[in-house]
Amino acid sequence: MADNTNPIWVIADQESCSLLPVTSQLVGKARSLADALGADVEVVLLGDGVEAQAPTLFGSGADRVYLGNAPELANYHPDVYTELIVGLAEACKPQIVLLGSTSMGRELAPLVAARLETGLTAHCIDLDINADHVMEQIIPAYGGEITIVCPERKPQMATVAQGVFPLPAHDEGRSGEIVPISGPFTHKGRIEILEVVIEEPKGIPLDSATCVLAGGVGAGDSDGWDLMAQLSKELGAGLGCTRPVVDEGWAELETMIGQSGKMVSPETYLGIGLSGEQQHMVGISGAKTMIAINNDKKSPIFNQVDFGVVDDCREFLLVLLEKIREYREKQVSC
């Protein structure tokens, strides 16, 4: 088989036997890459009780699912997953391997790449196939975008955050082949899982919010950030932030939006007190309507949004909160 028709792989990411949206998003993108190469799309699905997810993967564009289904795989274990994936990759020779830029994918991808002695591009914002049948891996850098290729080593590996690619239309009529992965599923490694603790997200999850408010260091201090939080609550919006806000300690790292944070695709995005640096803006490229509030009329953010307000964000927020609450009170009295 010619090298450019070897399969394209997606490593599925699931929690509590449910696929994370990034998995279907990557399968859809893999389908378009595979069609350009004349290749199959294959998914490696590991877990316990996850066999019911195979039809979703087929409907998203997969041709084949390698299924590792056992109680020992119920919880992600880096050593066990690495051993299984590396062994399977050495046997099946995928030309491309895609993983979500999730907590699992960010750890697993470099472990697998090192074992397979190949390259890895993290946090891609687009993928394409060039005239030489090599995958172009696009990342934001140096105030623009750069393209990385790995023509000499296979598989070509990349991680992509949730929300970068759209969910593919589900084709109920598609089916595929399920290939069971045989054990053993244990590995005497350096890590032992003692307990799994799942934290409930605070507020509205950014991944599913139809309205996202992103605050920047223009909030000034923790009191200014509290105004952002109040507005997000009044609007029923997810509250995200930029890197400087995390550095100041006003918000958690999990709420950071951008190149090394979350990718969001809300109906409405409201950027307050932030300049619009590319590292943040790549995280909201899928937003439908974008609004910015900043006191610097020359701020780059105004070149990237649909509507802009030039004003001190703290003063503006105080007025906006007052007007929203007045409006709500009138609605209740009517």
ABEGO torsion letter per residue (X at the ends): XBAAABBBBBBBBBBGGBBBAAAAAAAAAAAAAAAAAGBBBBBBBBEBGAAAAAAAAAAAGBABBBBBBBAAAABBBAAAAAAAAAAAAAAAGBABBBBBBBAAAAAAAAAAAAAAGBBBBBGBABBBBBAAGBBBBBBBBGGBBBBBBBAABOBBBBBBBBGABBBBBBBAABBBBBBBBBOBABBBBABBBABBBBBBBBEBBAAABABBBBBBAAAGBAAAAAAAAAAAAAAGBBBBBBAAAAAAGABBAAABBEAABBBBBBABBBBBGBAGBAAAAAAAAABABBBBBBABAABAAAAABABBBBBBAAAAAAAAAAAAAAAAAAAAAX
